[in-house]
Amino acid sequence: MTVLMRFSGGFGGGAVLNARNFLTESDAFTQAQEAAFFASIRLRNGTYKTTDHHRLDDLNRLVIDEWRKLGSKPSQIMDVGVSSGISSVEWADALTCAGIEATILATDLCMRGSLVRLLPGYEVLLDRDGKVLQHIVANRPVRWYLNGPRDFLKGTGFVVAALNTLAGVLLPLTNMREGRKDVLLVNPHARDDARLTFAEDDILAPNAAHLRGRFNAIRVSNLLNHGYFNEAQLRGAVGNLRDRLVGAGSFLIVNRTLANGTNHGTLFRLNGANRFETVAKLREGSEIESIVLSA
Ligand SMILES: C[S@@+](CC[C@H](N)C(=O)[O-])C[C@H]1O[C@@H](n2cnc3c(N)ncnc32)[C@H](O)[C@@H]1O
């Protein structure tokens, strides 16, 4: 992943988006620039906001084909860990084309950040806990996390460490209310789509009452992975997801996109005993299938 990102001067095809550009340039960036921006954002829990346009097209086809065979038309859908929300819009489009009128609640742990200016030419994007998600130095985005000792061989590690220290010193001295700008970390088209609503949500935390027993189908893609969470956390998240479903006949979709771009997902359905059963698989299926089936 690119670290100290290139900026070609002026916002154009060669530029790499930072959080300020994302706020101010709205529709002026390309899909590739948007994808690179989200891939560069790593949250404090170790997950990345990586996503892309048309990433889940084959998963959408599989799910819609299965629902067509079953005669199912879920109307209340939840998409968990949506990042930019672009795959939620694309899912809504695919559902509309298939004659399924659904509203989608798209959620993410980190849906908005705050841009704070610390020095002339130096801003930071903060999460809701006030932790740095991105440094912006003279328009160049710089990550907050280290990628191991290799980083120091290339020199980047020293830049990252120095900026983390500088932000740690300057943030307590900064008047956070003045000049602070909220950044909705959602694709501009997704924001304006009437079929979608957005909310912040932690799938590992106890369920809010208004989410329980509400959805006919829930998708979670590229979040419930062994690489991100341990078994107990994955079991807790699956329990929360089941609790958000309306009951027997409702669906859970769990997917992971590998580095080569292939999707591996499973469509599950809740049975009368409130246990998940496998309806269909895309390629190898979900890597947490055994956890879901034993939940
Ligand atoms: C890799 S992205 C996946 C985006 C999209 N679903 C896709 O498949 O392209 C993972 C997303 O999960 C969000 N996330 C991380 N931890 C979360 C949690 N505990 N609860 C809900 N969302 C979380 C991250 O902010 C990030 O946007």
The ligand as a Gaussian input file, in Angstrom:
#p B3LYP/6-31G(d) Opt

LIG

0 1
 C      -12.800000      -3.767000       4.369000
 S      -14.142000      -2.683000       4.625000
 C      -15.449000      -3.523000       3.760000
 C      -16.308000      -2.596000       2.941000
 C      -17.418000      -3.274000       2.109000
 N      -18.323000      -4.041000       2.929000
 C      -16.815000      -4.155000       1.047000
 O      -16.941000      -5.393000       1.115000
 O      -16.204000      -3.611000       0.116000
 C      -14.515000      -3.033000       6.332000
 C      -15.393000      -1.954000       6.966000
 O      -15.826000      -2.406000       8.249000
 C      -15.823000      -1.307000       9.141000
 N      -15.705000      -1.822000      10.513000
 C      -14.586000      -2.132000      11.193000
 N      -14.873000      -2.586000      12.421000
 C      -16.225000      -2.571000      12.516000
 C      -17.133000      -2.927000      13.550000
 N      -16.697000      -3.402000      14.728000
 N      -18.458000      -2.765000      13.328000
 C      -18.916000      -2.294000      12.134000
 N      -18.101000      -1.940000      11.123000
 C      -16.766000      -2.077000      11.306000
 C      -14.633000      -0.479000       8.699000
 O      -14.787000       0.882000       9.084000
 C      -14.657000      -0.650000       7.197000
 O      -15.336000       0.410000       6.565000

